[in-house]
């Protein structure tokens, strides 16, 4: 007997058991024919996750290899990530996540039928990633303290995280960061049949008081002080493709889902799903968390000088807009695609201003009947004056692209825009900044007096040696260099630059042709570029279709300029294109 099952497009996803009942000669027999899984189907035109482009389906559903984009908006770095949605056991883990998160809809009108709706499934997955009280998949370390868990940046893929959660009786894995949270969510969504991708937003504001404003505070030396607001250098979230019946969408489109719990003024919570187009149009009442998502790509930055007498003064500085750049992996390519235009109109355009006025009135009800001019005056009073208004232009320009162990070289450019002499005293400093905007140690300070003749341009070289920053960098590979003028000289000028220190590379070389179920060898090499020993060196290898589980190699201590070479053997167990990932860690990073 041949049996075909055609589930309707509105059936609940999950694991089903197929039983056969036979009645013969007055006797009834039950026989289990087996089990099968029903998932969302982006190939089916009647399914709410239908995606009509095959190349898009291959990238956003079938591709197990991803790229995470990090760094700062002027220096974007990337690293590979294994989604692994087709690895053995991952589907069962994903369905377990839905079981554990079922209480999210408990008592609502969706209590028993939410599994046929990708909107409500995405809400459950989003909540389970890091917001569930006891059984979330992953935790973010508090105060950057991760001594009792795994370093957040040491993960290469989603599979070990999901397996550790499942095998650990569904207790949270310690620890992750926004990139790993968004990537794990992408794995779960793709595994369930929902097209998904990871998006990185550079210059991401996190403010509990003013939804459309972010404040950074500095002292007279240029040190960034820890305030209530944080300007994340980058932040990752997830986008999933679906037609939203709850907001009368007839066709699929991208929906924004942020699994990282962020302080919103009403507690710490994840966000979404939010229709990306509603963010761009400023239609904030249309969707879940619309005003939070709008503020995360449209907030205004304000820099303040905090003086010893407690007085705060606005800098003259060329501030940048939040949501500086939003990118994701390109279809069928290792390059990134800039999708900023999907979230916001071009800065300064008529359409951009119209959307901002509309959103401002919804976020601040007191301005619901205010004129555009009234809102403009309010916004102008909150912004920093431009550097050019002071008669001086200044910026910090990179002279090299430093790698761990190398000195940081900068050119400090100053231009006098006036026809008279200018003499200013500047305080300079450098400190470590986490990706989430937390200021760490200040490790370098200097003081310079600059005299500029009429219309004169000067270029001053600056050097920060590895011996100065190396002991403080640790896992945080971003530093902030600031130059601020002495307030006793009059107007306070400030210029800053975020600098990414690149990690030394790991070289992977195949020594034989990979063949299915035939042992293959590869050479992994790493050279210590520092003028000091690297201790507790560990190499972690993994790859979907290549390794059943991550392989860890203990390299011990590497002396200065010592090269470590190791030969590894693995047996490919799945056909297709696969990626071997090698991650190096030591006491330095």
N, C-alpha and C positions, 0 to 999 in steps of 0.2 A: 504494500500500500504506500502510495506517495501522498504526503500531506503538505500543502502549502498554506502558510498563514499570512494574511494581508491586514496588518493592524491599521485602523483608521488614523488620519493625521492628528486627531485630537486625543489619542490614547495616552495614558500616563506612562512615562518612561520608567524602566526598571527591569528586574529579572522576573520572568514568568516560567511557571512549570506547566508542561503540556501533559495532561492525563488522557487516557483513552478508556472508555467504559464499554465493555462487551457484554451483551445479554444473549444467552444461548440456552435453550432447553430449560427455561425458567431460572437459570442461574446468572448472576451478574458478577463480572470480574472487572477489577480496576488495574490498569497498567500504566506506569509512568513512562512516557516516551522520551523524556528529557526536558531540559530547560532552554530558554532562549532569552535574549535581551532585546528590549525595544528602546531605541534612542531617538533623539531629534534627527531629522533628515534634511540637510541643506540642499539635497538633490531633488527633493519633492516640492513641486510648485504650490501644493496646498499646505505645506508646513510653515509655521510662523518664522522659522529660521532660514527659509529658502534664500539661496544666493545663486544668481543666474550665470555667474562667470566662473568657468572651470578653473582658470588660473588662480582666482581668488579662493576658491574652495581648496585647491591644493596647498595654498600658503596658509590659510587661516583655520583649516580643519585637519589636513593630512600631514603637514610638515611638523616633524618632531624637533627640528633644530631652530633655535631662536637666537637673537642678539639683544643684549641689554645695553642701553646707551646711558652713560654716566658722565661725570666731569662737571664742567661749567659751560655756559653758552658760547664762550670764545674758544674753548678747547674741549671738544666732545670726544670722549673715549668710549670704547666698546669692548664687550666681552661675550663669548658664546654661552648659550644656555641650552640644556637638554630638557625639553618638555616631556618627552617619553610617554605620551598618552596611550601608546599601543603596547607598552611593556606588560608582561604577564602580571596579572593581579591588580593592575591599576584601575580597571573598570569597577571591580568589586569594591575597591577602596573609595572610589568616587560615589558609588551608591550608598556606602556606609556613611559618607559625609552627609548625604541627603537624609538618611535615617536619623543621624545625631542632631541635625538641624531642623527636624520636623516641628519642634516646639516653637519655631519662629512664627508659624502661622496658626499656632494652637488658639482655639477660641474665635478665630476669624471665620469669615464666610468661605475662606480658601482651605479650611482645615483638612479636608479629605480629597480634594481634587486639584491641588496646586501643581502636581508633577507633570501635568500636560501643558503647562504654560511656562515658556522660557523666561518670562519676566519674573515670576515668583520663584522659579528654580534659581535664577541668577541672584535673587535677593538672599536666598538661603545660603548659597555658596559664598557670596560676599560676606555674609555675617559669620560664617564658620571659619573663614581663613584666619581671622585674628580677633574677632569681637565677641565670640561666645565666652560665657563666664568661665566654664570649666573645661570644655572640650575643643577649643579652637585648635586649628592645625599648627599654628606657629605664633610665637611671642616675639615682641620687639624688646630688647634690653632697656631697662630703665637707667637713665643717667649714663648711657654708654658703658654700663658695667655688664660684661658678658663672661666673667670668669667661671660661672657655674654652667656654661653651655658652650656650644660651638660658635666660633667667630662668625658673625653675620655674613661677611663677604667671602667666606671660604667655600660656600656651596656652589656647585657647578650645574645642578639640575634639580628638577622637581621630584624625581622618582625616590631618591634616598629620603627626602623629607616626608613624603606621603607614606612610605614604608615604615619609617621610624614612628610616625604618628599612629598608624594602624597597629603595629606590633607592640607599641607601648600603651595599649589599652586606651587609645584615643586621648592621650594626654598631650598638651602642647609641646612642640619641638622648640628647644631653645638653642639658638636665637636666629632671627631673620631681620631683614630691613625691607623697605618698600619694594625694591626690585625683586626680591625672592618671593614676597607675598603676591605681587601682581603676576609673577611667572607661574607660581603654583596654581593660582586661580585660572590662568590661561590654560594650563594643562587639564584641569578638571572640566572646564567648559568645552574644550575641544574633544575630550574623551566622551562627553555626553552628547556630542554632535552639534554644539553651538559654535559657529565661527567666532574666533576671538584673537586679539593681538594685544601686546604690551606697548604702552605709550609712555614716553618720558617728557615731562614738562620742566624746562629750565627757568630758574628764578620763580620759585613756588612760595607764595606767602602763607604763613600760618599765624593768624591773629584771632584772639578771643574777644576783642573789644570792638574794633572798627572793621566791618566786613570788607570794605573797599580801601583800606589803608594799612600799611605795614611800616612800623617804626624801628629803625636801628639807632642805637645810642653809642657814642664814642666818648672817651675822655680826651684830655688835652694832648696826650701822647699819641693818640690815634688808636688806642686799644678799643676793640669792640666789646662793649659791656653786655652782660647777659640780662636781657629784658624779657617781658612777657611775650613779645612778638618774635617770631623766627622767620628768616628768609632762607628757605631751603635752596641749596644750590641746584638740586634737581629732585624730582619726585616722579615715581612710576605708578601708573594705574593700569587698569584693564579696559578694553573696549570689546563689546560683544555685539554681534549682528542679529537683529530680530525685528519683526513687525510688532509694534506695541498696540494691541487691541484696546488696552486700558486708556490710551490717548488717541484712539481712532486712526491709527496708522494702517494703511492698507498694504504697504510694501515695507520690506526690511530696511533698516538703517542702523548706523552705529550708535550704541548706547554706552555711556561712560559709567564704569563701576570702579570705585576706589576701595579696596579691602583694608587699607591701612587705617587704623582707628586714629582720628585726629580730633583735637579739642575744637568744639564748635560753639561754645558758649552755653550749650545745653548738655554738656557731658562729652565724653569721648566716644566717637561712633564712626563706622564706615559710611560710605556715601553711594547713592545710586540705586537703581539705574536711572541715568539722566540722558535724555536724547541730546546728542551732540549739537544738532542743529538748533535746539531750543536755547543752548548756551550762546551760540553765535548771534541769535536773534534777540537775546535778552528777555525771552518769554519765561520768566522765572516761576510763575505760578502754575505752569503747565505740568510740572514734573516733580519727582522726588529730588530733594536737595538741590534744586536748580540754583538758588541764590548762593549756596556754598560753592558749587562748581563754577559759577560765573565769577565770583570773587577770586578764585584761584588762578584765573588767567587774565584778570583785569584790574587787580588792585594797584594803588599808587604807592610808590616808595617814598619815604621821608627819612632823611638822615639828620641826627641831632648831635650837638656837642654839649656834653654835661660838664659844667665847670665846678670848681671846688666849692663855690658858694651855693651850689644847688641850682643855679640858673641854667636853663637849657636854651640853646641858640640853634637856629637852622643854619646848616652849611650852605655855602654857594657850591653846588656840585651838579654835575650832569647825571641825574638819576636815570635809571632805566625802568621800563615797564615790567611788571610781573607777567608771567606767561610769555617770556621773551621768545621762546621757541618750543614747539611741540613736534616730536618726531617719532617714527616707528620704523620697523624693518620694512624695506621695499619688497614687493612681490617678486619672488624668484631671484633675489639678489642679496648680497651681503652688505649693500649700502643702505643708508637710511633714507626715508621719505619724509619731507617736511609737510606736516599736516596742520600747521598753525592756522591756515586759512579756513579750516573746517570749524575752528573754535572761535575765531574772531575776525572781523573785517580789518583791512589795512589800517594801521594806527594813524589817526589824524584825518581819515577819510570822512566824508559826510555821513555815510552809513554807519561807521564806527561810532560817531558822536551820537547819532539818533538812538542806537542800541544802548549806549551807555546812559543816556538820559532816561530811557524807558526802564532800565534795570535799577538805576539810582532811586527812582520814585517807588519802585516796588520794595527795595531793601530798606529805604528810609521813608516810612509812611508819612512823616511830617512834611515831606516835599512832594506829595502826590499831586498837588495843584500848583507847584512852583514853576516859574518860567525857566527856560533853558539858561537865560542870562543869570538868574538867581543861583542855579546849580553851578554854573561856571565860576561865579564869584566865590562860592563856598569851596570849590575844588582848588582854585588859585591860592586861596589863603592857606591851604594845607600843603602845597607843594614847595620844594626847595627852589630858591632862585638859581638861575643858570650861572655857571662859571663866567661866561662872557659878560654878564651884567656887572661883574666886579672889575672888568678890564683885564682879566688874566685868563688865558686858556692853559690847561695843563692836563696831561695824561701820562699813564705808565704803559710802556710798550715792551713786550717780551723781546729779548735779544737772542734767546735760545729756547729750546724745548727740553727742559731738564729731565733726566732720568734719575732714579734713586741712586744717590752717591755723587751726583754732579752738582756743581754750584749753580745757583739761579742768577742769571744775568738779565738786567732790565735797563731800559733807557727811559729816563724821566724827562719829558718834553715840557717846556714852559714857554709861553708866548705872551708878550706885553702888547695888548691891543690899544694902548693909549699913547699919547705923544709926550708923556713925561716919564721920568725915571720911577721905578717901583722897587722897593726893598722889602722883602718879606722873610720872616723866620719860619721855617717849617720843622715840625716834629714828624719823624718817620718811624714806623714800627712794622713788625710782621708777627703774625700769630697763626696757630693752627685753627682751622674751622672744620667742623664735621659736615657731612653732606646735608644734614638736617639743620644747619645754621647755628649750631651751638659753638660759641667761641671757647677755645681751649687756651693752651699756654701761649703767652707772649714771649718770644725768644730772641727778638732783635729790636734794638732801638737806636736811633741816631737823630742828630739835630743839624740842620743846614740853614745858613743864611744866604738868600739868593737876591742879587741885585740885577735888575733888567733895565736896559736903556730903552728909549722910545722905540716901540715896534720891534724890539729885539726878540729873537728866538734862541733858546738855549737847550742843549741836550746834555743831561748829567747822567753818567753811567752809575748804576747801582749793582752791587754784588752781595748776595747772601750765600755764604759757603755751606757746604754739606755739614761741616762740623758744628755749625750754628743751628741748623734746622733738624738734622738727623736724629738727635736724641729725643725729639718731641713728636715726630711725624706719626709713628706707630701705624695703625691701620687707616688713619685718616690721611689721605694723600692730597689734601687741599690746604693751601695756606693763603692768607689774605695780607697783602701789603698795602699800607695806608700812609698817605702824606697829608697832614693837616696843618694849616698856618696857625701861628700863635695868636690867640684872641686879642692880645695887647696891641697887636699891629693894626687892629680895626676889623674889617670884614673877615669872616672865617671861611677859608677855602678848604675843600677836601677832594682828594682824588684817591681811588683805590683800584686794586687789581686782584682778582682771584687767580691763583696759579695751581695747576695740577702737576704733581710729580709722578711721572710715569714709572710703572713697575718694570724691572728687568725681564726680558723675555725668556720663555721656556721653548726650546727647539724640539720638535717632534719629527723624526725621520723614519719612514717605513723601510724595512730591510728586505721585505718579501712581498709578493703580490697577494693581496687579500682574496681568499676564496671561501665560499660557504662551507662551514664545518671542517675547515682545514686550518691547523695552527699557523699563525702569522706572527712575525716579530717586528718590533719597532725599537728605535733608539731614542731615549729621552735625555736631553742634556740641558744643563743650567750652569752659568758661570757667575760667581760672586763678584760683583763690580765694586764692592766697598773696600776701603782700606782698613778693614777690621773683620773679625770672624763673624759668620752667621751661625747662630746656635739653634738647636732643636729643628733642623731642617727636615721637612716632610714633603713628599711629592704624592699627590692624589690623582689617580687616573680613572676615567670613566668614559663610557660611550654607549648609547643605545644601539643594540644589535651587535655590540662587540664584547662588552663586559656584562655579566649577569648582575654584578654588584661592584661598587667602587673598589679600586685597588690602592692600598696605601703603602708607600715605600719610605722607610726611615733612612735619611741620609746623614744623620748626626750633625757634626759641625763642619762647615766649609770655611777654610782659611781664605784670606784676601786673594782675589783673582784665581781661586781654585775652581776648576771645572769638574762638575759631577756628571758622569755618564752612566746610564743604566739601561740594560736590555730587558724588555718585557715581552712576554708571549701571551697571545689571546687567540680565541677561536671565534670568528664571526658566526653568529647563529641565525641571522636574518638577512635575506637579500635586500639590496637597495643601497642608497648612498648614506653613509654614516660618518660621524665625526668623533675623533678621539680627542678628548680634552685632558690637558695636564695642568694642574694647579699647584703652584709652589708656595709653601708657607714657612716662616721661621720666626724667631723671637722679635724680629724687626717689623714684620707685617704678615 
